[in-house]
Amino acid sequence: MLRNVLTAAAKRPLIPQRSATTLAAGYPRVSKRLPTKYGGVYTVTLIPGDGIGKEITDSVKEIFEHVNAPIEWEQFDVSGESNEGEALFNQAMDSLRRNRVGLKGILYTPIEGHISWNVAMRQQLDIYASVVLCKSLPGVPTRHNNVDFVIIRENTEGEYSGLEHQSFPGVVENLKVSTRAKAERIARFAFDFALKNNRKKVTCVHKANIMKLGDGLFLNTFRRVAEEYKSSGIVSNDMIVDNTSMQLVAKPGQFDVMVMPNLYGAIVSNIGAALVGGPGVVPGCNVGREYALFEPGCRHVAQDIKGTNKANPAAMILSATMMLRHLGLDSTANAIATATFDVLNAKKVRTADMGGNSTTSDFTSAVISHL
């Protein structure tokens, strides 16, 4: 699906692709130069992250070892809990630039202290598109059935630009940066994603009624790009972000592909996760022209259950299967994803977030038993 989507974002001609289901989305290569591979084994940068990160990435490592996946990890235990981890962070970035593919948990970002290293990774590597997959699962009952939409979030600018200062004691100015080039890039990505996945509608989420220049630029750029895709049968519409939040919890079935600026994506992704069972079942990735970084779609550190063996590793496992497809290892990815869905849908092994008492280790063992 994404093998050519980034190239198509810059060049209009589209290359036909195989279809794929949403959660089993076939995320392929996004860079012209192949990821690092030696002797048939891909080298992948692994950043477990903070909170439950080590536990859920350990689940992935255990499953990969069981199926003999041709992956060699370069692991960096970067942590956002310390102000003194910059050297290790830089080593991890060098590894990502070398390998071009990474799997990561979420790094803690303090309210006071260093900048977000999660954001720094996306900006420095220009992995500009965040893709979050929200789909109902039969084994995870929720208020709404048949939810199936994709959130595509611009990852590198907006309020996350990090440009803020105190102009006078008690007065802070925070700059929201919006550019036509990046708005057009993410809009094309969204439409190309829809085309390659047989989706029918793309919705632009904005606040252009208030931020007439910033969000107005994003919306008008989206509308201009949408005109180019009319002949492909893709329907487009737009919705103000506060109304979007209400419509998501009331009638989520109206959404298919959603594209939006950075901050709105952070909020809407959490709503989407809540609709389908929580952050433990929502996979995601961040992709750019050269690099791909896979992580759970709902970015929660979950410090409160760190080290308790209670975390649901499904989102990380499914994100890892997306990574395998990106590397062209479809059969291994399909086997692991199918086993994970089988465990979720059987309702026998349920972690605390799904109303059960099973542990992270129990879930991992159950997935392995289905392989």
Secondary structure by P-SEA (a helix, b strand, c coil): ccccaaaaaacccccbbbbbccccccccccccccccccccbbbbbbbbcccaaaaaaaaaaaaaaaacccccccccccccccccaaaaaaaaaaaaaaaccccccbbbbbccccccaaaaaaaaacccbbbbbbbbbccccccccbbbbbbbbbccccccccccccccccbbbbbbbbbaaaaaaaaaaaaaaaaaacccbbbbbcccccccccaaaaaaaaaaaaaaacccccccccccaaaaaaaaacccccccbbbbccaaaaaaaaaaaaacccccccccccccccbbbbccccccccccccccccccaaaaaaaaaaaaaaacaaaaaaaaaaaaaaaaaacccccccccccccaaaaaaaaaaac
